[in-house]
Amino acid sequence: MVQKAKILLVDDRPENLLALEAILSALDQTLVRASSGEEALKALLTDDFAVILLDVQMPGMDGFETAAHIKRRERTRDIPIIFLTAINHGPHHTFRGYAAGAVDYISKPFDPWVLRAKVSVFVDLYMKNCQLREQAALLRLQLEQGVPSGAPSNGSSGSSRPESAGLLAELSARLAAVEEQAEALSKQLGDTADGAAVATAAHLERKLTGLRRALDALEPGTSAGNPAGNGQGSQPGSGPASGSRSGSGSASGDGSGRQD
């Protein structure tokens, strides 16, 4: 089961951190405080975060320098960063924020509803990615433990095939649920101008499409050397399972169309 997402709040002023916690508490996620850039980098060494809210003007390592360190690390480079600033900035500061890898640049005082909505989008994307990783782990388990079609298994093939079919059906159902949620999220993002969120959602859809094709290739009766599309066509009359797979294939096809 997917745990609560962690949101990193970075600001040198305790009252600002308290205000951010009050705004974001309604999201029911885990809020982690950091009072400096150095403290934020330490937190990122051990924990995974859905999004980072980063104050620009801090003593010592400021927000721009902290963001540069975050983007240089393989582990943290893909975490969305929202810059928060109280200074009267012009186009130069805004450009510097985006150049440092931020997905948004918000001036204080800001609208609490707008900030909460922006953070909520990135939390949703993080949750979908966690679900996708869970499906991939189950698929790898099936690949490691499953018996190849036609291979001898010391008389146990009769019992192992139904178990494999049951696991594949469960994987397909879970993947279908994630595909449905990803499609709904993409439609929601279609009304926004947040390019970074839209790009992340498109990346998630491409991952889902690849996972669906790999799952279809594992269906019983599919030749290991054939692509997923050929495997689906080689099983006429396979009953309800065939119909279910056809529906899933249609979802996969929609995802492929979006890639092009």
Disulfide bonds with the S-S distance in Angstrom:
none
